């Protein structure tokens, strides 16, 4: 399980309440681009419409720009493959105030590409500072143990 593309700021901005692994519908050139770690998840989110979940705001550039279709859209919404219960949970979270659904990473699971999606709540400034302090403290202890 190797991470291909990661939404780095999502871990800083949001606290994950529940996570899901979802398949994603892609074309061949999009799969090749993601396997070469091309793409960006900054500002992406998940929306539920008509009983289906879609990933919006994710940019996947054409694998070979010269061979790409003329009408290729790098930021097109992409369908997520989830079961009905998971889609119902995402739709319920979307309707509640303060909750949203954000993708955290695209990774490989065998020969398939998956997206780790989470129902999240936004962190306040104090929570962010506390997380940074914890991370710095753990780095410091690792450094001390390594030099021992």
Secondary structure, 3 states (H helix, E strand, C coil): CCEEEECHHHHHHEEEEEEEEEEECCCHHHHHHHHCCCCECCCCEEEEECCEEEEECCECCCCCHHHCCCCCCCCCCEEEECCHHHHHHHHHHHHCCCEEEEEEEEEEECCEEEEEEEEEEECCHHHHHHHHHHHHHHHHHHHHHHCC
